[in-house]
Amino acid sequence: MDNRADWFETANDATKVLLQLSQRPEVISLAGGMPAPEIFPSDAVAAAFDRAIRQNPARSLQYGPAEGIGPLRETVAEKLRQDGLPVEADNIIITTGSQQGLVLIGQTLLNRGDGIALDEPTFLGALDAWRPASPTYTAIDWSGNTPTFAPAGAATPKFAYALPNFRNPTGETMPLAQRQALVDAAKRDSVILLEDNPYGALRFEGEQPASLLSLGAGDGPYDGPVVYMGTVSKTLAPALRVGWIAAPAGMVDSLIVAKQGLDLCTSPLNQYAALNLIESGVEEETSKAAQTLYRSRRDAMLDALRQFMPENVSWTQPEGGMFIWVTLPETLDSQQVFDAAASAGVGIVPGSVFYAMNPVRNTIRLNFTNTSEDKIRTAVERLGQVLQAQHQAAA
């Protein structure tokens, strides 16, 4: 990995400063990838936990099966089938948040130094999850008629990682044609394709392209090449720590062994509460509320960017999700912008921390979901002033 030591130092420093910034009331944070607390169904969550304890204390307060409680696995499988995904309950393992899913995938598939193919920039949490295996990263090459996962003569990666819906950190959606090409390439090269979909329910506009899993499905039983991950963290509340992996049954067995060594099982109490919130329609209602609120906040940020950003600054136009990716003039370094923005009372994330290989230093990630529209406007105005000053100093 190029600039490996510098990359880790930057990522660690950014995390420490962000934690410090979160404690300062004068700072407006556009940094974290957190849902808006206004949408949390707190009363319904409290009632769901109360119901789980009172109706079934022997199971909800006890250890549970490592693969997850049967009713939740059935419900998740049914939800996925409604979206055209060819899964049964036996294909589902419940995880303690989707972050644990990434860890389990790494523990199950990776030996030290194995390869992973991905698009850059990518989710920092995935890089953190796989770091113990010291993997070798390659960029998915989209330059040909079909994508390739490794340069000619290089070893085939153990798996390829994709966030096709509102990718963290860029907010971009992978077009349908690209999705099909990626699945076809995975089949051609016998590469497992990991589809991470934490944000798919947060679409504000446009049509949702078919999932990689549905595009890769055959007529028979689910046997790959796509492994799919989901979570209720963005549709209910992160603190529930309930996610899932859908995988061929043989891989599920290996994932269960890995999970037993991590935490034995995801909290049955949390699983029963999540099950109730899904079955009662609370999750769907919360998702719709999030879509409405986040659309307004995204629009507020886009309007503010158009008004306050200096020349030669560009940004993505996400159709959903939680993030906007901003590209600065090449003369600016996002780490210096990070420091100056913090001094001006704005929290951002330097884009360089989202790169596994060659960090691009003139990019930043902005989050619009966890800040009011008025504060978004104020923060973007401050950020624009910081960028203008740094641009003039670099000229």
C-alpha positions, 0 to 999 in steps of 0.5 A, spaced: 500 500 500 502 506 497 503 511 503 501 506 508 504 509 514 502 516 513 495 513 511 494 510 518 496 516 521 492 521 518 486 516 519 487 515 526 488 523 527 482 525 524 478 520 528 481 523 535 480 530 533 473 528 530 471 525 537 474 532 541 470 536 536 463 532 538 464 535 545 465 542 543 458 545 542 460 551 538 462 546 532 457 544 527 459 537 525 458 534 518 463 529 519 459 523 522 455 518 518 449 518 523 442 518 522 438 524 525 435 522 532 429 526 530 427 519 526 428 514 532 422 511 534 423 511 541 416 509 544 416 504 539 423 501 541 421 501 548 415 498 547 418 492 543 423 491 548 418 491 553 414 486 549 420 481 548 421 481 555 414 480 558 412 475 552 418 471 552 423 472 557 426 465 557 429 466 550 430 474 549 434 474 556 438 467 554 444 466 550 441 464 543 443 461 537 450 464 533 446 464 527 440 468 530 433 467 532 429 463 527 423 468 526 428 474 525 432 470 520 425 468 516 423 475 516 429 478 513 429 472 508 422 474 506 424 481 506 429 480 501 425 475 497 420 481 496 426 485 493 427 479 488 433 476 492 433 469 492 434 467 499 431 462 504 432 463 512 438 458 511 442 463 507 441 468 513 446 469 519 444 475 524 450 479 526 451 484 531 451 490 526 453 490 519 460 492 522 461 485 525 459 482 518 465 485 515 469 482 520 466 475 519 467 476 512 474 477 513 475 472 518 472 467 514 475 468 507 482 472 508 489 469 509 494 474 511 496 478 505 490 475 500 487 480 495 481 484 495 478 488 489 474 494 490 472 501 488 476 507 491 474 511 495 471 506 499 468 505 506 473 506 512 470 501 516 471 495 511 478 497 511 478 497 519 475 490 519 480 487 514 486 490 516 488 485 521 489 480 515 494 485 512 490 484 505 493 486 498 488 491 495 487 492 487 482 497 484 477 494 480 479 496 473 473 499 469 477 501 463 475 495 458 468 492 456 468 488 462 471 490 469 477 486 471 479 485 479 486 484 478 492 486 473 494 481 468 498 476 471 496 478 478 493 473 483 485 473 483 483 476 489 479 473 495 473 477 494 471 484 491 467 489 495 462 494 492 457 499 495 452 500 489 447 504 493 449 511 495 456 509 496 460 511 503 463 516 502 461 519 495 454 518 495 454 515 488 449 510 485 452 504 481 448 504 474 444 498 472 449 496 466 455 497 471 452 492 476 450 487 471 458 487 468 460 487 475 456 480 476 458 477 470 465 479 471 465 475 478 462 469 475 467 469 469 473 470 474 470 465 480 470 471 485 466 472 491 462 479 490 460 482 497 454 487 496 454 492 502 447 495 502 446 499 509 443 505 505 439 502 500 432 504 503 434 511 504 432 513 496 429 520 495 428 520 488 430 516 481 429 508 480 432 503 484 437 499 480 436 491 481 441 489 487 447 485 485 445 479 488 438 479 484 442 480 478 447 474 480 441 469 481 440 463 477 434 458 477 437 453 482 438 454 489 442 460 492 450 459 490 453 465 489 457 469 487 454 475 491 454 475 498 449 480 501 449 485 507 444 489 510 442 492 517 437 496 521 442 501 523 439 506 518 432 504 518 431 504 525 436 505 530 444 504 530 444 502 538 440 495 536 446 493 533 442 488 528 445 486 521 445 480 517 449 477 511 445 473 506 450 467 503 450 460 500 449 455 505 456 452 506 459 459 507 453 461 512 456 455 516 463 457 516 461 464 518 457 461 524 464 458 526 467 465 526 461 468 530 461 463 535 469 466 537 467 473 537 461 474 541 457 467 541 451 470 539 447 477 537 443 479 543 437 475 543 433 481 546 435 486 541 433 481 535 426 480 538 425 487 539 428 488 532 423 483 529 417 486 532 419 493 529 419 490 522 413 486 523 409 491 526 411 496 520 415 501 524 421 500 520 418 502 514 414 508 517 421 510 520 424 509 513 419 513 510 420 519 515 428 518 514 427 519 506 423 525 507 427 529 512 434 527 509 431 529 502 430 536 505 437 536 508 440 534 502 437 539 498 439 544 503 446 542 503 446 542 495 443 549 495 449 552 500 454 548 496 452 552 490 452 559 494 458 558 498 463 554 495 469 558 491 470 556 484 473 550 482 470 546 487 465 540 485 461 535 488 456 529 487 449 529 487 446 523 491 439 520 490 439 518 497 443 516 502 447 520 507 453 523 504 456 528 499 463 528 496 466 534 495 472 535 490 477 541 491 482 544 487 488 540 487 492 545 490 489 544 497 490 538 502 484 536 505 488 535 512 489 542 512 482 544 510 480 539 516 484 543 521 482 550 518 475 548 518 475 545 525 478 552 528 472 555 524 467 551 528 466 545 522 467 538 523 468 534 516 472 528 514 478 528 510 477 524 503 484 521 504 482 516 509 477 513 505 483 510 500 486 503 501 492 505 496 493 512 493 490 517 497 487 523 494 488 529 498 483 534 495 477 531 497 472 531 503 466 527 505 460 531 508 454 528 512 447 531 511 443 527 515 445 529 522 444 536 522 438 541 521 438 545 515 439 552 518 446 549 521 448 546 514 447 552 511 452 556 517 457 550 516 457 550 509 458 558 509 464 557 514 467 552 510 466 556 504 470 561 507 476 556 509 476 554 502 477 561 499 482 563 504 486 557 503 485 557 495 488 564 496 494 562 500 496 557 495 495 561 489 
